[in-house]
Amino acid sequence: MPGGGFVRLPGGSVVVALTLPRPSGEVGNVRVLVHAANRARALTRLRNLGMRAVYLRGNAQPPTPDEVTAVLHHPDGLLWREAPDRAQELWHPIRALLGT
């Protein structure tokens, strides 16, 4: 079962973090971060990229402060990396995951 969560920022926007199976069908999971105006828009951004069955149920795995910082400093506001986290792995733009 994919896990995820969100954190509301002081300006009113949110950062949503989701642990999902790889979209390419490969073995393993990825941790995806999305910065958006609200939770619904964050999930819509992922669905528009082809991740159709993306839902946020609860707040069991909210983004860490390091994850929030990473997504806020990226121009697209959409990042991913392997899950579980490997300390030496950097965040990647979503295009690298989807092959677009």
C-alpha positions, 0 to 999 in steps of 0.5 A: 500500500503506498504511503504518503502525507502532506505539510501545509506551509506558512504561505498556504501552499502544501508539499505532498509526499507519496511513496508509489510503485515505479510507473514503468513497472520495474520492481521497487518504489519511488518517493515523489514530492509535489509542491502545489497550492493545495492537496487536490492540485498536487494530486492532479499534477501527478495524474496529468503526468500519467499516474492515474491511480494516485490518492492520498489517504491520511497523513502517515508519512508526511514530508521531512524538512529536508524533502520540503526544502528540496522541492521548494528549491526546484523550479518545477516543484516535482521531484522523486528518488528511490524509496526507501531513501539512500543517503547518497542519492540525490533528488531527480526531476520527474521527467527522469522517472517518466522518460519524457 
